[in-house]
Amino acid sequence: MRGNNQRQISNKLSMTLSVFIALCVVSIFCAVSIVIVENIDNLSHNNKAKRIHLPHHRDFSDFIIL
């Protein structure tokens, strides 16, 4: 009976440790994802000022004809 009880305690400890490790992995993944999304958002804001607008294709064709 004592061996069975010890095995159940060992299984509970193993399951608790597995759940804890899984939650740590998920939280690290979420943190990295948030950092990447924030950096992409900052890069897109920086690139908005650098964009140039080309003339509409009709304006460009008029320019070529003239």
C-alpha positions as CSV (number, residue, x, y, z in Angstrom):
1,M,0.0,0.0,0.0
2,R,2.8,2.3,0.8
3,G,4.5,1.8,-2.6
4,N,1.2,2.6,-4.4
5,N,0.9,5.8,-2.4
6,Q,4.5,6.8,-3.1
7,R,3.8,6.1,-6.8
8,Q,0.7,8.3,-6.8
9,I,2.7,11.2,-5.2
10,S,5.4,10.7,-7.7
11,N,2.9,10.8,-10.6
12,K,1.3,14.0,-9.2
13,L,4.6,15.7,-8.8
14,S,5.6,14.7,-12.4
15,M,2.3,16.0,-13.8
16,T,2.6,19.3,-11.8
17,L,6.2,19.8,-13.1
18,S,5.1,19.0,-16.7
19,V,2.2,21.6,-16.5
20,F,4.6,24.2,-15.0
21,I,7.1,23.7,-17.7
22,A,4.4,23.8,-20.4
23,L,3.1,27.1,-19.0
24,C,6.6,28.5,-18.9
25,V,7.1,27.6,-22.5
26,V,3.8,29.2,-23.5
27,S,4.5,32.4,-21.6
28,I,8.0,32.7,-23.2
29,F,6.4,32.2,-26.6
30,C,3.8,34.9,-25.9
31,A,6.4,37.3,-24.7
32,V,8.6,36.8,-27.8
33,S,5.6,37.2,-30.0
34,I,4.6,40.4,-28.4
35,V,8.1,41.8,-28.7
36,I,8.2,40.8,-32.4
37,V,4.8,42.4,-33.1
38,E,5.8,45.6,-31.3
39,N,9.1,45.8,-33.3
40,I,7.2,45.2,-36.6
41,D,4.7,47.9,-35.6
42,N,7.5,50.4,-34.9
43,L,9.2,49.6,-38.2
44,S,6.0,50.2,-40.1
45,H,5.6,53.6,-38.5
46,N,9.2,54.5,-39.4
47,N,8.7,53.4,-43.0
48,K,5.5,55.4,-43.5
49,A,7.5,58.6,-43.6
50,K,9.9,57.1,-46.2
51,R,7.2,56.0,-48.7
52,I,7.0,57.9,-51.9
53,H,3.8,58.1,-54.0
54,L,4.2,57.5,-57.7
55,P,1.9,59.3,-60.1
56,H,-1.2,57.6,-61.2
57,H,-0.7,55.5,-64.3
58,R,-2.8,58.0,-66.4
59,D,-0.7,60.9,-65.3
60,F,2.4,58.9,-66.1
61,S,1.1,58.1,-69.6
62,D,0.4,61.8,-70.2
63,F,3.9,62.6,-69.2
64,I,5.3,60.0,-71.6
65,I,3.2,61.3,-74.5
66,L,4.2,64.9,-73.9
